[in-house]
Amino acid sequence: MWLITMTTKGIANKKIGFIGTGKMGEALIKGIIHAKLVPSGNIYASDMDIAKLQILEKELKINICNGNCDAVVNSDVLIIAVNRRSFRQSFPRSKAQ
């Protein structure tokens, strides 16, 4: 696991994207908001579970994305918070690989 640390000044104006909002992703999002590292409006999230995204959008005032590509395009920092089983669904191999 890689860990990148930034000062709060360095991340305060960044847009953070999350692919995956399960237990791990939700905990990270809530922790970032609680610690006031970035405003909730600077968080973008995608997940296969649309209902879960809508709950988080309403509860935490985050932005939800229509897919992983939206999360990538709208973010300065991307956090991939999916388990191994979901990883292959979230990131299928391209035919070029």
N, C-alpha and C positions, 0 to 999 in steps of 0.2 A: 504494500500500500504506500502510495506517495502522499506526502503531506506538504502543502505549500502554505507558508505563513505570510500574512500581509499585515501591515499596521492598519488600524482602523481608518486612518487618513487615506491610505492607499486603496481601500476598497469602498469607501463611503459613497462614491458617485458611480460605482460600477453597477451594471445590470447582471444579475446572477440567474442562470438558467438551470433548471433541474429536469433531468430525464428520469422519471420514476418518483412517485409520491407515496410509496408504501411506508412501512414503519420507519425505515432509515431516512428516506427523503423527507417525510413529514417532520421528523424530529430535527433534522438539519435546518429545514425552513423555519420552524418555530424557534429554534435556538438563535438563528441569525436575526430574526425579527426581535426576539426578546432582548438580545444583546445590543440591539440598535446599530448593527453593523451597516445595514442598508435599509432604506425605507421599504415597506412591503410592496409598494408600487414598482420597485426595481427588481422584483423577483418574478421570473417566468417559469412556468411548469408545464410539463407534458406527461401524460400517463395513458395507459390503455383503458383505465377505469375513469370514464368521463364523469360519472356521478361523484366519485371521490374528488376529482378536480373542482367540480362545481361547489362542493362543500367547503373545500379549502379556499376557493375564491371568495365565497361569502363570509367565511369565518375570519380569514387572515387578510383579505383585500389584496391578494396577489393576482397576477395576470396568468390566465390559462392559455395554452397554445393548442392549435389544431393538430399538432403532431411534433415529432422530434425535430424536424427541420425548422419549424417556427421557433422552438426553444433555442436552437443553435444560432439562428440568424439574429434573434433579438437579444443575445447575451454577450457580455464581455468575458464572463467566466462561466464555464459549464461544469456542472456536477452530475455525474452519472451515478444514480442511486438505484440500480436494479440488481436483483439477485442473479445468480448464474443461470437459472432456468429461464428467466425473462430476457436475459442478455441477447440470446440468439434471435428472439422475436423482435426485439428492439433494434438490433443491428444486424440484419441479414447480410451475408457475404454477397458482394456484387459479382457478376459473371466475369468481370475483368480480373479478379484476383485469382 
